[in-house]
Amino acid sequence: MCDLAKATGLSRVFDKHGSRTGRCDTCASEAGSIIREAYPDYQVDIIFLQNEEAPSGGRGAVMNVRDKDNQLFPIAQDPVRKQPFHEAIRIKLGDETYVIDALVYERQGLHPMKIHDYFDLWEYPDGIEITGIRAAR
């Protein structure tokens, strides 16, 4: 179990940059810094998620995910370039991998979700992939 209760100011970041604000990159950067400072022994990264690339090119214009009421909503959209993305915090603890972002926070507070459960929140869990990883600073 992963609990981030000691990460002072983390709730404020998730409240400020909620899942429907379109500011996942700012949220991930700010939250990643707070988590790294509060838990220096955790491996904390920011993951860049996108729809799987279609055989015809592009990644689809919308990334839909389930909110706390299990209703689908577009967490990321890019109707012109078809390159929508979402950023989240990935935390590795031993053999377990967790994810937290504003969406997870809105569902279960400061308790990161196991990565396979997180992918199940997406409209097409098998159609989402991690296309980039950067260290939280």
trRosetta pair geometry for C-beta under 8 A, 3 or more apart (Angstrom, degrees):
i j d omega theta_ij theta_ji phi_ij phi_ji
1 111 7.5 -36 -172 -151 92 105
2 91 6.0 137 -161 98 156 138
2 93 5.8 172 -87 0 111 148
2 96 7.3 -162 -39 113 113 131
2 98 4.7 -90 30 -29 155 167
2 111 6.9 131 85 -160 68 58
2 112 4.6 -24 92 47 127 110
3 110 6.6 65 -168 114 64 94
3 111 5.8 -22 -107 -104 68 76
4 7 4.5 -17 171 7 96 126
4 10 5.9 -63 136 85 124 173
4 35 6.2 -47 -136 -114 128 98
4 38 7.2 91 -163 93 82 143
4 39 7.4 -86 -123 -23 80 136
4 100 6.9 -38 -10 -35 148 174
4 110 4.3 -122 67 175 91 103
4 111 7.4 -163 16 -79 84 29
4 112 6.7 81 -24 -27 116 95
5 110 5.6 135 -74 95 53 142
6 38 5.0 160 111 -178 92 119
6 39 7.1 118 75 -59 118 88
7 10 4.0 43 113 -31 113 134
7 34 5.1 89 -177 141 105 102
7 35 5.3 -17 -115 -95 143 57
7 37 7.9 112 -134 68 80 84
7 38 4.0 -149 -98 25 66 163
7 39 7.0 -45 -73 -14 101 101
7 110 6.9 -177 46 -154 110 131
8 34 7.3 -137 71 -161 51 110
8 38 6.8 159 13 -87 70 125
9 12 5.1 -52 -162 36 59 120
9 13 6.4 64 144 -25 79 98
9 34 5.5 -138 81 -123 102 137
10 13 5.7 -52 -154 31 37 112
10 14 6.6 28 154 -11 68 105
10 31 6.0 73 -141 -135 85 84
10 34 5.0 176 -79 118 82 145
10 35 6.8 72 -101 -64 129 78
10 38 7.8 -62 -42 0 122 152
10 110 6.2 89 99 -115 132 116
11 14 5.9 -61 -150 42 33 106
11 15 6.1 33 153 -20 69 109
11 105 7.4 162 -123 -163 59 129
11 109 8.0 -20 -103 -156 104 75
11 110 6.7 -67 -70 -61 88 112
12 15 5.7 -55 -144 38 29 111
12 16 6.1 28 157 -20 65 110
13 16 5.8 -59 -146 38 27 110
13 17 6.2 -19 169 24 65 108
13 27 6.2 131 159 -145 96 70
13 30 4.7 -172 -135 114 130 121
13 31 5.0 175 114 -73 148 81
13 34 6.6 -154 -14 -3 147 148
14 17 6.7 -72 -130 61 25 78
14 18 7.1 67 164 -94 60 52
14 27 6.9 76 -103 -157 50 116
14 31 6.8 62 -60 -90 82 128
14 101 7.8 143 -119 158 101 37
14 102 4.7 162 -153 -111 80 71
14 105 3.9 -37 -171 92 156 172
14 106 7.5 -160 163 -45 116 72
15 18 6.8 -3 -162 -64 28 89
16 27 7.8 177 83 -101 85 90
17 21 5.4 -127 -158 59 52 146
17 23 4.4 -106 -142 90 104 115
17 24 7.3 148 158 -88 118 30
17 26 5.7 -161 -108 90 147 100
17 27 3.5 -161 109 -79 144 105
17 30 7.3 138 2 41 143 132
17 102 5.8 -132 106 -65 75 139
18 21 5.1 112 58 -23 71 107
18 102 5.1 159 -151 176 31 139
18 106 6.8 70 -150 -67 91 128
19 24 8.0 35 -134 -84 51 97
19 65 7.8 -109 -179 84 128 131
19 67 6.9 164 89 -114 147 90
19 75 6.1 -55 176 -122 92 105
19 101 7.2 94 -98 123 90 100
19 102 4.3 -168 -58 104 67 106
19 103 4.2 91 -105 -75 136 72
19 106 5.8 -82 -8 0 124 142
20 73 6.8 -32 -99 134 104 145
20 75 7.6 -96 -94 -116 50 62
21 27 7.8 123 63 -46 124 127
21 102 7.6 1 20 84 107 176
22 76 7.7 121 -125 -108 72 59
23 26 4.5 -33 175 41 101 116
23 27 5.6 110 114 -26 84 96
24 27 5.4 -57 -142 42 32 116
24 28 6.0 34 160 -22 68 106
24 75 7.4 62 -56 164 137 102
24 76 7.3 -50 7 -76 142 108
24 85 7.9 -148 75 114 133 75
24 86 5.2 -51 139 -154 174 66
24 87 4.7 151 134 45 102 79
24 88 7.2 -42 -172 -61 115 60
24 101 6.5 6 -143 -164 99 130
24 102 7.3 -122 -107 15 74 113
25 28 5.9 -52 -144 35 27 109
25 29 6.5 26 156 -17 61 107
25 87 5.0 87 -94 18 55 143
26 29 5.9 -57 -149 37 30 110
26 30 6.3 21 159 -11 66 110
27 30 6.2 -62 -146 42 26 104
27 31 5.8 17 162 -11 66 116
27 87 7.5 158 67 84 87 102
27 101 6.6 80 119 -160 128 82
27 102 5.5 -51 -169 -36 158 111
28 31 6.0 -58 -134 45 25 106
28 32 5.8 31 163 -26 63 112
28 46 4.6 99 158 -136 123 117
28 87 4.0 -90 -11 127 157 113
28 88 6.1 -128 -101 -104 118 11
28 89 5.8 176 -142 -54 81 75
28 101 6.7 -26 -82 -116 88 97
28 136 7.8 -123 160 -104 79 99
29 32 5.9 -56 -143 34 22 113
29 33 6.7 23 157 -19 58 106
29 46 6.9 0 -77 -84 54 156
29 136 7.6 167 -136 -139 40 77
29 137 7.6 -9 -156 43 82 92
30 33 6.0 -57 -156 32 30 111
30 34 6.7 25 152 -15 64 108
31 34 5.7 -58 -151 37 35 111
31 35 6.2 31 155 -18 69 108
31 89 5.6 -106 109 -43 117 138
31 100 7.2 -136 158 107 141 105
31 101 7.5 164 53 -121 163 48
32 35 5.9 -56 -143 38 29 108
32 36 6.1 30 159 -19 65 109
32 44 5.7 154 -153 150 82 118
32 45 7.8 -28 -133 162 127 11
32 46 5.3 -57 -69 -62 151 102
32 89 5.3 -179 -82 -107 81 109
32 136 2.8 -143 173 -135 116 120
32 137 7.0 53 113 29 115 46
33 36 5.9 -57 -146 37 27 111
33 37 6.4 24 158 -17 63 109
33 136 6.3 -150 -57 168 42 97
33 137 6.0 -13 -91 91 90 55
34 37 6.0 -60 -151 37 28 109
34 38 6.2 15 158 -10 65 113
35 38 6.0 -63 -143 44 29 104
35 39 5.8 -29 175 35 68 108
35 42 6.8 -68 155 77 100 143
35 44 5.2 160 105 -122 117 151
35 89 6.3 105 13 -169 157 152
35 91 7.0 -105 166 -86 145 120
35 100 7.9 145 -79 61 148 132
35 136 6.6 1 63 131 105 164
36 39 7.0 -80 -126 64 17 69
36 40 6.8 53 174 -102 61 53
36 42 7.4 -128 -108 70 49 99
36 44 4.9 -134 -76 55 85 145
36 136 5.0 -173 -42 105 125 113
36 137 7.2 -109 36 156 164 8
37 40 7.3 0 -149 -65 20 82
39 42 4.1 29 128 0 118 120
39 44 7.3 116 82 -46 105 126
42 91 5.4 -23 179 -154 124 103
42 92 7.4 145 -175 61 72 52
42 93 6.4 -37 -126 -79 87 89
43 91 6.9 135 76 -160 61 49
43 92 4.1 -18 68 54 120 102
43 93 7.7 -168 30 -64 86 44
44 89 6.4 -19 -162 -167 93 103
44 90 7.4 152 -155 80 44 53
44 91 5.6 -9 -101 -103 72 76
44 135 7.6 79 92 -164 69 64
44 136 4.3 -46 123 31 106 133
45 89 7.4 146 80 -158 41 54
45 90 4.7 -17 66 61 92 102
45 92 7.8 31 6 -9 106 102
45 133 5.1 0 170 -169 137 99
45 134 6.7 150 -165 76 84 31
45 135 5.9 -61 -113 -107 73 40
45 136 6.2 -156 -115 -19 17 86
46 87 5.6 8 177 -173 105 110
46 88 7.3 161 -154 81 63 29
46 89 6.2 -40 -101 -99 63 55
46 90 7.3 160 -108 15 11 84
46 133 7.2 151 78 -156 50 50
46 134 5.1 -16 59 64 101 85
46 135 7.6 28 14 107 84 8
46 136 5.5 118 -35 -75 90 78
47 87 6.9 163 80 -150 46 59
47 88 5.6 -18 57 63 95 80
47 89 7.7 129 13 -136 83 7
47 90 4.7 66 -26 -27 117 121
47 99 7.4 -59 32 -118 133 110
47 130 4.9 -57 -167 -132 116 112
47 132 7.2 146 -163 85 48 56
47 133 5.6 -17 -106 -102 66 76
48 85 5.8 -17 -173 -169 88 127
48 86 7.9 149 -160 77 45 39
48 87 5.7 -21 -101 -98 59 82
48 130 6.8 101 65 -163 55 65
48 131 5.4 -72 102 68 101 78
48 132 3.4 10 39 58 132 101
48 133 7.0 -131 13 -60 86 34
48 134 7.6 56 -30 -2 107 94
49 63 7.5 117 118 -152 104 157
49 85 6.4 142 74 -164 52 68
49 86 4.6 -23 63 64 108 88
49 87 7.2 178 16 -85 82 28
49 88 6.6 22 -11 9 122 106
49 128 5.6 5 -173 -177 112 106
49 129 7.1 160 -148 82 66 31
49 130 6.0 -44 -94 -98 67 54
49 131 7.2 118 -133 12 18 85
50 53 8.0 29 118 -55 121 72
50 59 5.2 -29 164 -176 110 159
50 63 7.5 -116 -146 -76 39 134
50 83 7.0 -32 -137 -168 131 62
50 84 6.9 150 -135 87 78 57
50 85 5.1 -38 -82 -104 88 77
50 86 7.8 166 -75 21 43 69
50 128 7.4 164 86 -151 26 63
50 129 6.4 -26 65 63 73 78
50 131 4.8 -2 20 -3 116 136
51 54 8.0 4 127 -38 114 85
51 59 4.1 143 69 168 96 90
51 60 4.3 -45 98 40 171 115
51 63 5.9 -152 -49 -90 95 91
51 84 6.8 54 -5 61 104 96
51 124 7.7 50 -133 66 93 123
51 127 5.7 -7 -153 149 79 98
51 128 6.5 -54 -105 -99 42 56
51 129 7.8 40 156 20 15 83
52 59 6.9 172 84 -139 21 87
52 126 7.9 -19 -23 133 141 61
52 127 4.8 -109 12 -160 109 61
52 128 7.1 -97 -32 -63 80 11
52 129 5.3 85 -87 -11 74 116
53 57 7.1 -29 -174 -140 100 31
53 58 7.2 143 -148 82 71 25
53 59 5.4 -55 -97 -87 55 82
54 57 6.4 -22 74 56 89 20
54 58 5.6 -7 34 73 113 76
54 59 6.8 179 -7 -102 84 29
54 60 6.8 115 -38 -44 117 78
58 61 8.0 -10 173 -55 125 64
58 81 7.9 177 -124 150 93 49
58 82 3.6 3 -156 113 114 141
58 83 7.4 -110 -144 -61 65 65
59 82 5.8 158 45 148 60 83
59 83 5.8 78 32 -113 119 45
59 84 6.8 -139 97 38 113 69
60 63 7.4 114 98 -69 115 62
60 82 6.2 152 70 -163 9 97
60 84 7.2 -56 95 28 76 110
60 127 7.9 38 -2 159 150 128
61 77 6.3 20 152 -158 79 74
61 78 6.0 -140 -151 75 61 53
61 79 4.5 42 -159 -105 131 52
61 82 5.1 -63 -78 -109 65 76
61 84 6.7 81 173 -23 31 117
62 74 4.8 -68 -158 -125 110 116
62 76 7.2 154 -157 89 45 58
62 77 5.1 -6 -106 -108 75 81
62 79 7.8 16 -53 -75 83 75
62 84 6.3 58 -119 -8 19 161
63 74 6.8 104 65 -156 49 67
63 75 5.5 -57 98 61 98 89
63 76 4.2 19 38 54 116 99
63 77 7.5 -139 23 -66 69 46
63 84 4.9 -155 -12 112 102 131
63 85 7.7 78 -15 -110 149 9
63 86 5.9 -130 99 -24 156 117
63 122 7.2 -50 -177 -140 89 108
63 123 7.9 -177 -176 21 47 108
63 128 7.3 83 -145 -105 112 106
64 72 4.7 20 174 -173 120 109
64 73 6.7 163 -146 78 78 19
64 74 5.6 -49 -91 -91 71 55
64 75 7.1 130 -132 6 22 82
64 122 7.1 113 89 -164 58 64
64 123 3.9 39 83 -27 108 133
65 72 7.0 148 73 -141 19 65
65 73 6.8 -35 63 60 67 68
65 75 4.6 10 19 -18 121 130
65 86 7.8 55 -34 -72 141 170
65 103 6.3 -32 129 -133 143 155
65 121 5.3 30 -165 133 94 98
65 122 5.2 -43 -104 -104 78 56
65 123 6.8 -101 -75 -23 31 77
66 70 4.9 -9 -172 -143 123 47
66 71 6.6 131 -148 57 69 24
66 72 5.9 -43 -88 -83 62 56
66 121 4.9 -130 44 -164 93 73
66 122 7.7 -125 0 -67 82 13
66 123 7.7 140 -42 -68 80 60
67 70 7.1 -90 65 -18 58 12
67 71 5.3 -15 38 58 105 81
67 72 7.9 175 -2 -98 81 9
67 73 5.7 32 -36 10 112 120
67 103 7.2 -116 -118 -143 56 90
67 106 7.0 -45 -163 111 83 137
67 107 7.8 -174 174 -72 46 95
68 106 5.2 -118 -44 133 119 94
68 107 4.7 -174 -102 -97 84 65
72 123 5.6 55 -129 -85 128 106
74 77 5.1 34 160 -57 133 107
75 86 5.5 25 120 -95 119 135
75 103 6.8 -24 -112 -68 141 134
76 84 3.8 139 131 175 104 112
76 85 5.9 -144 -165 62 158 24
76 86 4.9 -133 -33 -59 135 88
77 84 5.5 -29 -111 -98 8 133
78 81 5.2 -44 159 59 118 86
78 82 6.0 175 101 -89 98 12
78 83 5.2 -61 102 56 159 54
78 84 4.2 -172 6 -65 100 70
78 85 7.9 31 -23 -4 136 67
79 82 7.4 9 -160 -71 20 65
85 131 7.6 -96 -120 48 111 124
86 101 7.6 47 163 -164 106 172
87 101 7.4 154 106 -113 53 130
88 99 5.2 29 139 -170 133 107
88 100 7.0 169 -177 80 96 28
88 101 3.8 -78 -122 -51 91 124
88 103 7.9 -52 -103 34 120 109
88 104 7.8 88 -150 -6 123 120
88 118 7.5 156 143 -177 165 144
89 99 6.7 144 80 -157 56 55
89 100 5.0 -20 65 63 111 79
89 101 6.3 162 14 -71 78 68
89 112 7.6 -96 93 -110 104 123
89 136 6.7 28 -128 -73 98 138
90 97 6.4 -10 -171 -173 100 100
90 98 7.2 150 -159 81 51 47
90 99 5.6 -25 -100 -98 63 76
90 115 7.1 28 -132 -92 99 119
90 133 7.4 -46 34 -130 140 105
91 97 7.3 156 81 -158 48 51
91 98 4.5 -18 62 64 98 100
91 99 7.5 180 18 -81 77 26
91 100 7.0 18 -6 6 118 102
91 112 5.7 -117 34 -71 128 178
92 96 7.4 162 -154 89 51 50
92 97 5.3 -19 -102 -104 74 77
92 98 7.8 -178 -79 23 28 71
93 96 5.2 -13 68 66 86 98
93 97 7.9 168 26 -87 64 31
93 98 6.9 15 10 0 107 113
96 114 6.7 -80 -165 -118 102 95
97 114 7.1 84 79 -157 58 64
97 115 4.5 -7 106 -15 103 130
98 112 3.6 80 158 125 126 128
98 113 6.4 141 -158 69 81 29
98 114 5.9 -58 -103 -97 67 37
98 115 6.5 -143 -110 -43 15 75
99 104 6.4 172 110 -48 79 150
99 112 6.1 162 70 -168 24 101
99 113 5.7 -32 62 65 81 84
99 114 7.9 27 16 136 81 12
99 115 5.3 97 -22 -102 107 68
99 118 4.2 18 53 -72 134 168
100 104 4.8 -119 -134 76 56 142
100 105 6.5 72 -173 -51 96 84
100 110 7.7 28 -144 -151 148 48
100 112 4.0 -86 -50 -103 104 87
100 113 7.0 135 -82 13 62 73
101 104 5.5 98 43 13 59 98
101 105 7.1 -112 104 -3 32 96
102 105 5.4 -55 -145 40 34 117
102 106 6.2 37 156 -23 67 104
103 106 5.9 -55 -151 33 27 110
103 107 6.7 19 152 -13 61 110
103 121 6.9 131 147 145 134 158
104 107 5.7 -64 -151 40 33 109
104 108 6.3 -43 175 42 70 95
104 111 7.9 -130 159 82 105 57
104 112 6.4 29 149 -134 153 48
104 113 4.9 -139 -130 -5 122 112
104 118 6.8 -33 -79 -110 119 104
105 108 7.5 -98 -132 61 18 54
105 109 6.4 13 -155 -150 59 15
105 110 6.8 21 -122 -77 88 48
107 113 7.6 17 80 -59 133 132
108 111 4.9 -74 133 62 110 107
108 113 6.8 116 39 -68 139 96
113 117 4.9 -118 172 89 105 114
113 118 4.7 134 98 -66 119 89
114 117 4.7 80 65 11 85 108
114 118 7.0 -154 92 -13 40 88
115 118 5.3 -51 -147 32 36 117
115 119 6.6 35 157 -18 67 100
116 119 5.9 -48 -149 34 34 110
116 120 6.8 42 149 -25 61 103
117 120 5.5 -51 -156 28 37 118
117 121 7.5 49 146 -31 61 92
118 121 5.9 -43 -169 10 40 114
119 122 6.0 -41 -169 15 50 114
119 125 4.6 90 146 -154 89 96
119 128 6.0 -167 -141 67 90 125
120 125 5.3 -3 -100 -93 39 142
121 125 7.9 107 40 -91 37 97
122 125 5.1 136 63 -87 99 53
122 127 7.4 -144 131 63 129 83
122 128 4.8 -7 137 -28 178 142
123 127 7.9 -33 86 55 79 124
124 127 3.5 11 118 25 122 124
124 128 6.8 148 89 -27 75 82
125 128 6.4 -58 -154 22 32 107
130 133 6.6 31 166 -59 120 94
